[in-house]
Protein backbone atom coordinates (compact mmCIF):
# COMPACT_ATOMS: atom_id res chain seq x y z
CA UNK A 1 0.00 0.00 0.00
CA UNK A 2 1.14 3.55 -0.69
CA UNK A 3 -0.38 6.94 0.00
CA UNK A 4 -1.08 9.11 -3.00
CA UNK A 5 -2.78 12.37 -3.92
CA UNK A 6 -4.06 13.97 -7.09
CA UNK A 7 -3.02 17.60 -7.50
CA UNK A 8 -4.45 20.21 -9.88
CA UNK A 9 -1.55 22.41 -11.04
CA UNK A 10 -1.68 25.82 -12.78
CA UNK A 11 -5.49 26.02 -12.73
CA UNK A 12 -7.60 29.04 -11.83
CA UNK A 13 -10.14 26.85 -10.00
CA UNK A 14 -10.66 23.17 -9.25
CA UNK A 15 -10.52 20.90 -12.30
CA UNK A 16 -9.17 23.65 -14.55
CA UNK A 17 -5.42 22.91 -14.50
CA UNK A 18 -3.12 19.98 -15.23
CA UNK A 19 -3.71 16.89 -13.04
CA UNK A 20 -0.78 15.12 -11.39
CA UNK A 21 -0.84 11.87 -9.39
CA UNK A 22 1.84 11.85 -6.67
CA UNK A 23 2.85 8.64 -4.88
CA UNK A 24 4.61 8.94 -1.52
CA UNK A 25 7.48 6.81 -0.18
CA UNK A 26 7.96 5.14 -3.55
CA UNK A 27 11.57 4.00 -2.96
CA UNK A 28 10.73 0.29 -3.24
CA UNK A 29 9.22 0.66 -6.71
CA UNK A 30 11.32 -0.38 -9.71
CA UNK A 31 11.56 1.59 -12.94
CA UNK A 32 9.17 -0.91 -14.53
CA UNK A 33 6.72 -0.42 -11.65
CA UNK A 34 6.79 3.35 -12.04
CA UNK A 35 6.27 3.14 -15.79
CA UNK A 36 3.38 0.70 -15.41
CA UNK A 37 1.68 2.82 -12.73
CA UNK A 38 2.10 5.98 -14.82
CA UNK A 39 0.49 4.34 -17.83
CA UNK A 40 -2.36 3.07 -15.66
CA UNK A 41 -3.11 6.55 -14.30
CA UNK A 42 -3.01 7.76 -17.90
CA UNK A 43 -2.08 11.39 -17.22
CA UNK A 44 0.79 13.11 -19.01
CA UNK A 45 3.08 12.57 -15.99
CA UNK A 46 3.08 10.89 -12.60
CA UNK A 47 5.45 11.87 -9.77
CA UNK A 48 7.04 9.50 -7.27
CA UNK A 49 8.48 10.89 -4.03
CA UNK A 50 11.61 9.06 -2.85
CA UNK A 51 14.38 9.71 -0.35
CA UNK A 52 16.89 12.38 -1.43
CA UNK A 53 20.49 11.43 -2.10
CA UNK A 54 21.82 15.00 -2.05
CA UNK A 55 22.41 16.56 1.41
CA UNK A 56 20.99 19.94 0.31
CA UNK A 57 17.73 18.44 -1.01
CA UNK A 58 14.54 18.45 1.07
CA UNK A 59 13.02 15.66 -1.02
CA UNK A 60 13.57 13.86 -4.34
CA UNK A 61 11.04 13.29 -7.11
CA UNK A 62 11.13 10.92 -10.06
CA UNK A 63 8.97 12.09 -12.96
CA UNK A 64 7.56 9.62 -15.47
CA UNK A 65 5.62 10.18 -18.67
CA UNK A 66 3.64 7.49 -20.49
CA UNK A 67 6.86 6.58 -22.28
CA UNK A 68 9.91 7.40 -20.17
CA UNK A 69 11.41 9.08 -17.13
CA UNK A 70 12.14 12.81 -17.45
CA UNK A 71 14.99 14.65 -15.76
CA UNK A 72 12.69 17.63 -15.19
CA UNK A 73 9.13 18.77 -15.79
CA UNK A 74 7.28 21.83 -14.53
CA UNK A 75 3.83 20.84 -13.32
CA UNK A 76 5.23 17.70 -11.62
CA UNK A 77 7.73 19.93 -9.82
CA UNK A 78 5.03 22.20 -8.36
CA UNK A 79 2.59 19.32 -7.82
CA UNK A 80 5.16 17.14 -6.05
CA UNK A 81 6.21 20.06 -3.86
CA UNK A 82 2.56 20.75 -2.97
CA UNK A 83 2.07 17.08 -2.05
CA UNK A 84 5.28 17.01 0.01
CA UNK A 85 4.22 20.13 1.92
CA UNK A 86 0.69 18.81 2.43
CA UNK A 87 2.17 15.67 4.01
CA UNK A 88 4.02 17.81 6.55
CA UNK A 89 7.28 18.45 4.71
CA UNK A 90 9.32 21.39 6.04
CA UNK A 91 12.32 22.88 4.24
CA UNK A 92 15.68 22.83 5.95
CA UNK A 93 16.40 26.36 4.70
CA UNK A 94 14.51 29.45 3.57
CA UNK A 95 13.39 27.89 0.29
CA UNK A 96 12.46 24.35 -0.67
CA UNK A 97 15.08 22.38 -2.59
CA UNK A 98 13.86 19.57 -4.85
CA UNK A 99 16.17 16.90 -6.19
CA UNK A 100 15.32 15.46 -9.61
CA UNK A 101 17.13 14.15 -12.65
CA UNK A 102 18.10 17.69 -13.64
CA UNK A 103 19.76 18.30 -10.27
CA UNK A 104 18.62 20.61 -7.48
CA UNK A 105 15.63 22.88 -8.20
CA UNK A 106 14.84 25.77 -5.86
CA UNK A 107 11.15 26.40 -5.09
CA UNK A 108 9.73 29.55 -3.50
CA UNK A 109 6.53 29.63 -1.44
CA UNK A 110 5.57 33.32 -1.60
CA UNK A 111 1.79 33.53 -2.31
CA UNK A 112 2.03 30.44 -4.52
CA UNK A 113 4.67 27.89 -5.38
CA UNK A 114 7.18 28.86 -8.06
CA UNK A 115 10.30 27.08 -9.28
CA UNK A 116 13.59 28.42 -10.56
CA UNK A 117 13.79 27.63 -14.27
CA UNK A 118 16.70 25.23 -14.88
CA UNK A 119 19.32 25.90 -17.55
CA UNK A 120 18.50 24.84 -21.09
CA UNK A 121 20.04 21.61 -22.35
CA UNK A 122 19.73 22.83 -25.93
CA UNK A 123 19.06 26.29 -27.31
CA UNK A 124 19.54 28.26 -30.50
CA UNK A 125 18.01 28.42 -33.95
CA UNK A 126 16.23 25.45 -35.50
CA UNK A 127 17.36 24.04 -38.85
CA UNK A 128 15.17 25.32 -41.67
CA UNK A 129 14.20 21.82 -42.78
CA UNK A 130 13.03 21.11 -39.23
CA UNK A 131 11.01 24.34 -39.15
CA UNK A 132 9.28 23.40 -42.41
CA UNK A 133 8.49 19.95 -41.01
CA UNK A 134 7.05 21.49 -37.83
CA UNK A 135 4.90 23.85 -39.91
CA UNK A 136 3.52 20.88 -41.84
CA UNK A 137 2.94 19.02 -38.57
CA UNK A 138 0.93 21.99 -37.24
CA UNK A 139 -0.95 22.40 -40.50
CA UNK A 140 0.21 25.98 -41.02
CA UNK A 141 2.27 27.77 -43.64
CA UNK A 142 5.99 28.19 -43.04
CA UNK A 143 5.55 31.96 -43.44
CA UNK A 144 3.25 32.10 -40.40
CA UNK A 145 6.12 31.10 -38.09
CA UNK A 146 7.78 34.29 -36.90
CA UNK A 147 10.71 32.48 -35.28
CA UNK A 148 11.67 29.01 -34.05
CA UNK A 149 14.09 28.10 -31.28
CA UNK A 150 15.33 25.07 -29.41
CA UNK A 151 14.17 25.55 -25.81
CA UNK A 152 14.91 22.11 -24.39
CA UNK A 153 15.19 21.86 -20.59
CA UNK A 154 14.53 18.11 -20.42
CA UNK A 155 11.46 17.03 -22.42
CA UNK A 156 12.95 18.11 -25.79
CA UNK A 157 10.98 21.26 -26.61
CA UNK A 158 11.18 23.19 -29.86
CA UNK A 159 9.30 26.50 -29.66
CA UNK A 160 7.61 28.30 -32.54
CA UNK A 161 6.43 31.88 -32.22
CA UNK A 162 3.33 32.92 -34.15
CA UNK A 163 2.04 36.45 -34.71
CA UNK A 164 -0.91 36.25 -32.31
CA UNK A 165 -2.73 34.24 -29.67
CA UNK A 166 -5.56 33.82 -32.18
CA UNK A 167 -3.18 32.09 -34.59
CA UNK A 168 -2.09 29.73 -31.82
CA UNK A 169 -5.69 28.83 -30.96
CA UNK A 170 -6.60 28.34 -34.64
CA UNK A 171 -4.24 25.36 -34.98
CA UNK A 172 -5.98 22.01 -35.30
CA UNK A 173 -3.79 19.65 -33.37
CA UNK A 174 -2.83 16.46 -35.27
CA UNK A 175 -3.59 13.11 -33.69
CA UNK A 176 -0.65 11.12 -35.03
CA UNK A 177 2.74 11.78 -36.62
CA UNK A 178 5.28 9.72 -38.51
CA UNK A 179 8.06 10.77 -36.15
CA UNK A 180 8.52 12.13 -32.66
CA UNK A 181 7.56 15.76 -31.88
CA UNK A 182 7.79 17.98 -28.79
CA UNK A 183 6.54 21.35 -30.01
CA UNK A 184 5.55 24.41 -28.04
CA UNK A 185 3.54 27.10 -29.83
CA UNK A 186 3.31 30.64 -28.44
CA UNK A 187 1.65 33.86 -29.61
CA UNK A 188 1.00 37.24 -27.95
CA UNK A 189 -2.38 38.46 -26.73
CA UNK A 190 -3.28 41.99 -27.78
CA UNK A 191 -5.15 42.68 -24.51
CA UNK A 192 -6.24 41.08 -21.26
CA UNK A 193 -4.42 39.68 -18.23
CA UNK A 194 -2.38 37.14 -20.18
CA UNK A 195 0.56 38.23 -22.31
CA UNK A 196 0.84 34.97 -24.27
CA UNK A 197 -1.21 31.97 -25.34
CA UNK A 198 0.72 28.70 -25.19
CA UNK A 199 0.06 25.21 -26.55
CA UNK A 200 2.22 22.10 -26.08
CA UNK A 201 2.07 19.07 -28.41
CA UNK A 202 4.16 15.94 -27.96
CA UNK A 203 4.35 12.27 -29.01
CA UNK A 204 3.40 9.52 -26.60
CA UNK A 205 4.80 5.98 -26.39
CA UNK A 206 2.46 4.74 -29.16
CA UNK A 207 3.16 7.55 -31.63
CA UNK A 208 -0.06 9.43 -30.86
CA UNK A 209 0.10 13.20 -30.44
CA UNK A 210 -0.97 14.51 -27.05
CA UNK A 211 -1.76 18.12 -26.18
CA UNK A 212 -0.66 18.92 -22.64
CA UNK A 213 -3.10 21.13 -20.71
CA UNK A 214 -0.59 23.42 -18.94
CA UNK A 215 3.16 22.90 -19.18
CA UNK A 216 5.60 24.35 -16.65
CA UNK A 217 8.78 23.17 -18.37
CA UNK A 218 7.76 24.72 -21.69
CA UNK A 219 6.69 27.99 -20.10
CA UNK A 220 10.01 28.12 -18.24
CA UNK A 221 12.09 27.71 -21.38
CA UNK A 222 9.83 30.04 -23.38
CA UNK A 223 10.34 32.70 -20.72
CA UNK A 224 14.12 32.27 -20.89
CA UNK A 225 14.01 32.71 -24.66
CA UNK A 226 11.47 35.56 -24.79
CA UNK A 227 13.15 37.62 -22.08
CA UNK A 228 16.75 37.05 -23.22
CA UNK A 229 15.83 37.95 -26.82
CA UNK A 230 14.14 41.16 -25.68
CA UNK A 231 10.75 40.16 -27.09
CA UNK A 232 9.13 40.49 -23.68
CA UNK A 233 9.94 41.45 -20.11
CA UNK A 234 8.85 39.74 -16.91
CA UNK A 235 6.67 39.72 -14.91
CA UNK A 236 3.90 38.45 -17.13
CA UNK A 237 1.16 35.82 -17.20
CA UNK A 238 0.83 33.08 -19.83
CA UNK A 239 -2.45 31.32 -20.58
CA UNK A 240 -2.60 27.68 -21.62
CA UNK A 241 -5.23 24.97 -21.90
CA UNK A 242 -7.84 27.08 -23.69
CA UNK A 243 -8.03 24.73 -26.68
CA UNK A 244 -8.76 21.84 -24.30
CA UNK A 245 -11.41 23.61 -22.24
CA UNK A 246 -8.97 24.21 -19.37
CA UNK A 247 -8.20 27.57 -17.81
CA UNK A 248 -4.52 27.54 -16.94
CA UNK A 249 -2.41 30.46 -15.81
CA UNK A 250 1.37 30.47 -15.46
CA UNK A 251 3.09 33.39 -13.74
CA UNK A 252 6.55 34.36 -14.95
CA UNK A 253 8.87 36.50 -12.83
CA UNK A 254 12.52 37.45 -13.12
CA UNK A 255 14.64 38.43 -10.13
CA UNK A 256 17.50 40.90 -9.98
CA UNK A 257 20.01 38.18 -10.81
CA UNK A 258 18.10 37.35 -14.00
CA UNK A 259 16.70 34.06 -12.70
CA UNK A 260 13.30 33.14 -14.20
CA UNK A 261 10.66 31.87 -11.74
CA UNK A 262 7.61 29.89 -12.90
CA UNK A 263 4.59 29.80 -10.61
CA UNK A 264 0.99 28.71 -10.43
CA UNK A 265 -1.82 27.59 -8.19
CA UNK A 266 -1.79 24.04 -6.74
CA UNK A 267 -4.81 22.29 -5.24
CA UNK A 268 -5.31 18.79 -3.84
CA UNK A 269 -8.27 17.22 -5.63
CA UNK A 270 -8.19 13.74 -4.09
CA UNK A 271 -6.07 11.68 -1.71
CA UNK A 272 -5.98 8.13 -0.40
CA UNK A 273 -4.04 4.90 -0.71
CA UNK A 274 -3.24 2.67 -3.65
CA UNK A 275 -2.46 -1.03 -3.41
CA UNK A 276 0.75 -1.80 -5.24
Secondary structure, DSSP 8 states (H G I E B T S, - for coil): -EEEEEEEESBSSTTSSEEEEEESS-TT--HHHHHHHHHHH-SSEEEEEE--SSTT-SEEEEEEESS-EES--HHHHHHHHHHHHHTT---SSSSEEEEETTEEEEEE-SSSEEEE----SEEEE--HHHHHHHHHHHTS-GGG--EEEEEESSS--EEEEES-HHHHHT----SB-SS--EEEEEEE-SSSS-SEEEEEEEE-TTSBEEEESS-HHHHHHHHHHHHHTTS--SSEEEEE-GGGT--EEEEEEE-TT--EEEEE-EEEEEEEEE--
